[in-house]
Each structure stands twice: as C-alpha cells, then as structure tokens.
C-alpha cells in the first residue's frame, strides 16, 4: 500500500500490477483454504449434533418402551385380579 501511495505516474503503477496480482492471488488462496476448513468443521459439527440427537431419541424410545411395559403389566395384573374376583364371586353364588 505504501508503494501504491507513492506512485505518481503510469509507469510506477504498471510496476505495481504484478505485486497487486500476487497479493490478490494469495488472498484468494487463503479465502479458499479457510472456506474449506470452515466447511469441514461445519460437517463435523453437524455429525456430532446428529449423534447427540440420535442418542437422545434412543434414550426416549427406551424410556417409552419401559413405561409401556410397566403399564401393560399393571393392566394385566389388574385384569387378572378382577377376573379372579369375578370367578370367586360366581363360584360362591352357585353354592
């Protein structure tokens, strides 16, 4: 930038063109490299988030299965007890 500020004529500016092109190329290379790194990290982050979500969904599904099994067992036990009471009452009423 200092050289560009000191340039006073066309010939001075012409000598700056190759340097400017080199700086521009280096900046583009850095931008592309940084963009690729950001993309790679974003992909890894998304994969980690997906793993966390999967683990949470599996935990919730397991808890739901356990709750359903407990409710089913409780309902079965209640139905069996009610059936036993009805059978006992029916047996006693026939005596």
C-alpha positions as CSV (number, residue, x, y, z in Angstrom):
1,X,0.0,0.0,0.0
2,X,2.9,2.3,0.7
3,X,4.2,1.8,-2.8
4,X,0.8,2.5,-4.3
5,X,0.5,5.7,-2.3
6,X,3.9,6.8,-3.6
7,X,3.2,6.1,-7.3
8,X,2.9,9.3,-9.2
9,X,2.8,8.2,-12.9
10,X,1.5,5.4,-15.1
11,X,4.9,3.6,-15.2
12,X,5.0,3.4,-11.4
13,X,1.5,1.9,-11.4
14,X,2.5,-0.6,-14.1
15,X,5.2,-2.0,-11.8
16,X,2.7,-2.4,-9.0
17,X,0.3,-4.6,-11.1
18,X,2.3,-7.8,-10.7
19,X,2.6,-7.2,-7.0
20,X,-1.1,-6.5,-6.7
21,X,-2.0,-9.6,-8.7
22,X,0.3,-11.7,-6.4
23,X,-1.4,-10.2,-3.3
24,X,-4.9,-10.9,-4.8
25,X,-3.9,-14.5,-5.6
26,X,-2.6,-15.1,-2.1
27,X,-5.8,-13.6,-0.6
28,X,-8.0,-15.9,-2.8
29,X,-5.9,-18.9,-1.8
30,X,-6.3,-18.0,1.8
31,X,-10.0,-17.5,1.4
32,X,-10.5,-20.8,-0.4
33,X,-8.4,-22.6,2.2
34,X,-10.3,-21.0,5.1
35,X,-13.7,-21.8,3.4
36,X,-12.7,-25.4,3.1
37,X,-11.7,-25.6,6.7
38,X,-14.9,-23.9,7.8
39,X,-16.9,-26.4,5.7
40,X,-15.0,-29.3,7.2
41,X,-15.7,-28.2,10.7
42,X,-19.3,-27.5,9.9
43,X,-19.7,-31.0,8.6
44,X,-18.0,-32.5,11.7
45,X,-20.2,-30.3,14.0
46,X,-23.4,-31.4,12.2
47,X,-22.3,-35.1,12.5
48,X,-21.8,-34.6,16.3
49,X,-25.2,-32.9,16.6
50,X,-26.8,-35.8,14.7
51,X,-25.1,-38.3,17.1
52,X,-26.4,-36.4,20.1
53,X,-29.9,-36.2,18.7
54,X,-29.8,-40.0,17.9
55,X,-28.7,-40.8,21.4
56,X,-31.5,-38.7,22.9
57,X,-34.1,-40.3,20.6
58,X,-32.9,-43.8,21.6
59,X,-33.0,-42.9,25.3
60,X,-36.5,-41.5,24.9
61,X,-37.6,-44.6,23.0
62,X,-36.2,-46.9,25.6
63,X,-37.9,-45.0,28.4
64,X,-41.2,-45.1,26.5
65,X,-40.9,-48.8,25.9
66,X,-40.2,-49.4,29.6
67,X,-43.3,-47.2,30.6
68,X,-45.5,-49.2,28.1
69,X,-44.2,-52.5,29.5
70,X,-44.9,-51.3,33.1
71,X,-48.4,-50.1,32.2
72,X,-49.2,-53.3,30.3
73,X,-48.0,-55.4,33.3
74,X,-50.1,-53.3,35.7
75,X,-53.2,-53.6,33.5
76,X,-52.7,-57.3,33.1
77,X,-52.3,-57.8,36.8
78,X,-55.4,-55.7,37.4
79,X,-57.4,-57.7,34.8
80,X,-56.2,-61.0,36.3
81,X,-57.2,-59.8,39.8
82,X,-60.6,-58.7,38.6
83,X,-61.2,-62.0,36.8
84,X,-60.2,-63.9,39.9
85,X,-62.6,-61.8,42.0
86,X,-65.4,-62.4,39.4
87,X,-64.7,-66.1,39.3
88,X,-64.6,-66.3,43.1
89,X,-67.9,-64.4,43.4
90,X,-69.5,-66.6,40.7
91,X,-68.3,-69.8,42.5
92,X,-69.7,-68.6,45.8
93,X,-73.1,-67.6,44.4
94,X,-73.5,-71.1,42.9
95,X,-73.1,-72.7,46.3
